[in-house]
Amino acid sequence: MIAERKILRALAAGLTGLLLLVFPARADDRDVAVEDFFGAYVGDAVIKGTMQFRDIIVNIEPIRNGFSIYTSTVIRTGPKRAASDVKWRAETQSFVQTDVPNVYEPMIRKSMFSEKRDPNLMAGDTLAWASIRGHTLGVYAMNVLKDGHYELRVFERTLTDLGMDMSFIRYNDGMPVRELNGKLARTKKDDDEN
């Protein structure tokens, strides 16, 4: 079990290093602190080469030793929000600091009824991690597919003067198969009771 955990951490570190080679940071970028990402953001995105739009709300909050990302997505085909094919999805991901600066692992929720175990990639479990590089918070998720090939999903949120640029790319065996890009504005709390 300990050996498997070390192998998974080494794999995650190796993949992070590979991604740094594939997506190098600019020389003038400094790694910002995770606290710089805290806040709520709203905006929209489009899947490259399609008419599939997304309305997106992102909220990044501190948790003990890390952060959580709540994402709410309204999925629509075409520019109209009031249509019969609109779908909605929401998820929360939580990450805690590892021994490596600016690298985070998923927070494992402990239950007194379940035994803690490492992800079993061959059984379809997901290997996930997050890292901060420059002004970008990246969240990575990898799965080994039933045929032995792999899928890697890369979510990047890059801080801007307005809020953040967001991108998502899904790779199958290193080839990009889906790409989404969007812009989100940082929101301010509305104290108006009306």
Secondary structure, DSSP 8 states (H G I E B T S, - for coil): -HHHHHHHHHHHHHHHHHHHHHS---TT-----GGGG-EEEEEEEEETTSSEEEEEEEEEEEETTEEEEEEEEEEEESS-SSSTT-EEEEEEEEEEE-SSTTEEEE-----TTS------GGGT--EEEEEEETTEEEEEEEEE-TTS-EEEEEEEEEE-SSEEEEEEEEEETTEEEEEEEEEEEE--------
